[in-house]
């Protein structure tokens, strides 16, 4: 095996360079993964535009990935070279209070592949063996690469305690919003109301399982009230990351309702909350941002058994050498809910 590999290095905001870089060598209890597919995430776009983790550049981004095991480090057992896998991108210490509670993002020593350290826009990546999850050989790499984003959605639903018969509003019909809709349909939430300024993406969300779609923001509140007997929604999921939408969410939940804070805003942005009304109405808000641990396993199971429609997520792919074009054109292709970088067939 050669000692170098091709990798897409984000040298500064807005500029990738595909370079020959040292190929990682798996250490003890690590596994070397040959990358097959990597999805472009909204977080990747924030990094690309210089809005997030800019202090870590230059860096190899990419965290939504699948591949095959190329090499086992010393001490690794239970995994097989050549086997397809997905990987939990959140690296905690594994022993602290938060790691033991599957709240790895709160670990004082937490690292994230492709965000705080080099990631998967490369031919190979070396990862801790404990984070490697064997995947079925009959599921395509394009579908397997959706495991991590779906795991984020699984965790959001789990944190919000969403169950059958609950009315849910999803603010945003982009890729994550579409996955929220599909998971809510699987859970049995009803009605599912999705809102987005893009009529095309609202239509795609309706095809994915939403009951009601709204593209005119001036009609959203009346629509929600109409479909909830005037109460408001049990749960509102903000999946865009705009303070104005979070503020709108406070006006869409019923008394005793819940806001699932999912969309990432800019640092320091705040949400005005009427404390007295929150107390008297027993409303709540809970954050959730990334899938980890069991969330990854559950997401893989849902994908394996076809619970998620993936056709709009796997159709747009670019080779590694064209990663700059993939990022530059990302926002101009709303019909492609996901763009992936394909490193192997």
N, C-alpha and C positions, 0 to 999 in steps of 0.2 A: 504494500500500500504506500502511495506517495506521501511525502511529508508535508505537502502543501495542499490547499484546496481553494476553490473559487468561492468567494463570499461577497455579498453586497454590503459595503461599508457606507453608512450615512456619515459623511465627513463633516457636513454642516447642514443646518436646516435647508431643505429643498434640494440637496445634492447627494446622489448616490455615486459611488465608484465601485465597479466590480473588480476586485483585486485578488491576487494570489496571496494567501495568508497562511500562517502555520496551521496545519491540521491538528486539532486537539488530540491529546493522548489521554485515554481514560485512566484515572487514578484508581486507588483502592475503592471498592464499592461503587464504581461508576460504570456507565455503559456508553459506548460510542454508537450514535445513531446516524445512519445514512439517510438524509432527508429526502422525502418523496414530494410532499406538498406542504405549502405554508399559506395560510390565509392572511390577507391584509385586514387588520382590525382598525376600528375607529381610533384606538389608542395609538396605533402605528401612524395614522394620519396626523394626530396631534404632535407626535415626536417629529415626524417629517416636516411639519410646519413650524417647528420651534416653540410650540406652546407647552410642551411637557417633556421632562427629563433631558432638557437641552444640556445640562451640566455633564451628562454622561457621554456626549459626543466627542470624538468619533466612536461609533459603535455599530455592531451588526444587530439590527432589530429583528423582529419576528418571533411570535410565541404561539401561534395557532398552527401546530404542525403535526405531521405524522411521518413515519419512516420505517426502516427496518434495522434490526440490530446488526452492526458491523463488527463489533469487538466487545469483549467482556473484560472489565478490569479485575484485578486480583480480589478474591473473596466473593465475587458475584455468583449466586446460584439461583436456579429456578427460572432462568431466562435462556433463550436459544438464539444463536447467531442465525440471521436470515429471517427471523420472525417479525411480522408487522406489529407496530406498537404506536401508542399515543403517549404523551408525557404531560404530567402536571407541571406547569411552568413556575409554580410558587415554591421557593426553597426556604423553608424555615429550619430552625435548629433541631426541631423534632422532639425536644424535651421540655421546653418552657411551658408555662401555664396556658398560653394561647395555642401553641401547637397541639397540646393534648386535647384541646377543645375544638379542633379543626377550625381555628381562627388564625391561620398561618399569617395572614396579612398584618396582624398585630404583633407578630414576633419581633422583638427588638433587633434581631439579626437577619430579618427576612430579605431575600434577594428574588428578583423576577427575571427569568430568561427573556432577553430581547428588550428589557426596559431599564434595569439597573446593571445588567451585564450582557455580554454578547449572546445573541439568540440564533434563530433558525434560518435566516435568509443566507444560507450557506450550504455547502455539500454535506457537511458533517457537524454534529454537535455532541459534546460529552455531557452527560447528565447523571445525577445520583440514581442508582439502580432502584431505590425505594419509590421513586416517582414514575417509573416506567410501568405502563399498563398494557399487557398483551392484547392485541386486537384481532378480530376474525379475519381470516385470509380471503373471504369472499365479499368483503365490503370494500368499495373503491377507496383509493387514497383521497380523492376529492371529498368524499363523505366523511372519512375518518378525521380529516383536518377540521371538521366542524365541531369536534368533540369539545374543545376548550370554550368556544363561544356559547355553545349550548349549555355547558356546565355552569357558566355565569348566570344564565337564565334559570336553570334548575335551582341554583342557590337563592336567587331572588324570590322565586315562588315559595321556597322552603322558609326563608326568613319572614315573608309576609303572611305565612300560614294560609295561603289561598286554597280553597276547597270547592267542591262541586256546588253549583247553584249560586255562587257569589257573582255579583256584577263587578266588572273590572274595566277601567278605562286605560288604554295604552297610549301614551303621548309619544308619537314618533313611530313611523312605519318603515324605517330603514331596516337593515339586516337584523339587528337585535330586536327591534320592535316586532318584526315578522316572526322571529323565533318565540318571543313572548306570547304572541297570539296563538301560535301552534301548540305551545306547551299548555296554555290556558285551556284550549279546546280539549286536549288530552285529559287534563285534570277534571274537566266538566264545569268550568266557570261559565256563567251565563247571566245576562248578555255580555258579550265582549265587544267593546266599543273602541275603535282605533281612530286616532286623529293625526293628520299630517298635512302639510301644505301641498305636497305632491299628490295630485290626483292619481297618477300612475302607481305610486306606491300604496296608496289607499286601496286601489283596485286589487293589487297583488295581495294585500292583507286580507281583503274580503275573500279572495280565492283560497287563501291559506286557512280560513276558518273564522274570521271575525264576523260578528252578526251585523254590526253597523259601522259604517265608515263616514268620517267627516273631514272634508278638506277646507271648509270655510270656518275659520276660528270664531267668527261672530255667532255661529249657530251651535257651537259645541255644548255650552252649558244647557241650553234648552233641549238639545238632543239627549243629553245624559239624564236630565230630569224626566223627560218623556218616557224613557225606557226603564226608569227605576221608580215609577209611581210617585215622582216628585221628591224622593228622598235624597238622591245623589248616589254615587257609586260606593260600594263596599271598599274597593281598593282602587287607587290610581297609581299606575307605574309611569314614572318619568324616565324615558329612555333616550333623551336627546342631550341633556346637560345644559339647559338654559335657565337661569334664575327666573325669567318671566314665566316659563312653563311650570316651574315648581310653585310659583305664586298662584298660577291658575289651578294647579292641583288642589290647593287648599280650599278652593271654591267649588270643586267638583265632588269631593267626598261627602258622604252622609254624616250625620251625627254618629259618633262612634266609629267612623271610617278610618282608613289607614292609607298613608302615602308610602309607596316603595321608592326610595331614593336610589336610582340606579345610574342615570346619566351623569357623567363627570363634568363638572363646571370648572371654571378657572379658579386658581388659588385665591382664597380670601373672599370669594363671593358669598353673600349671605341671603337668608330667607327670613323676611319679617313674619313673625308668628304672633297671633293674638293669644297670649298665654291664658287669659281668663276663659276664652271660648274653648281653647284646647282642653282645659281642665273640666269645664262644665259639660262639654260634649264627649269627653273621653276619646278624643282623636289621638292618633299616633303617627310617627314617622320613623322609618327604620332604613338604614343604609345597607347596600349590598353591591359589591363591585366585581368580584372574581370568583369563579368556581374553583374548588380545591377538594382534595381527598375524595370522599364518597360522591360528591357532585360530579366529578369526572367519570366515575364508574357508572353512575346513573345515566349520564348523558350518552355514554358509549352504548349502553343497553338500548336506549330509546332509538338511537341511530341504527343499531344492528337490526332491530325488529321493525324498522320502517315507520316509526311513529311520527317522523318529521319529513315533510316534503322538501326535498333538497334540490330540485331541478333549477331553481333560480339562484342557487348558491354555488354551483359547481361548473357553470357554463363558461365563465370568463377566466382564462388562465394565460399567463405570460411566462416565458423562460426567464431564468435568472438574469441573462444579459439585457433583458428589456424591462428590468424592474423600475427604472426611471420613468419610462412611458406608462407603466401600470399605475404608478402613483400620480403622475401628472394628469392622467385622464380619469382618475377615480371618481371625482364629483360630477363628471359629465356623462356618466353611464348609470343613471338611476335604475335602469332595467336590470342591471347586474347587482343583485343584493350582496354578493361577495366576489372579490377578485382574489385569485390564488396564484402563487408562484410555483410553477411545476419544475422540479429538479430531475425527476426520473419519470418514466412512463408508468 
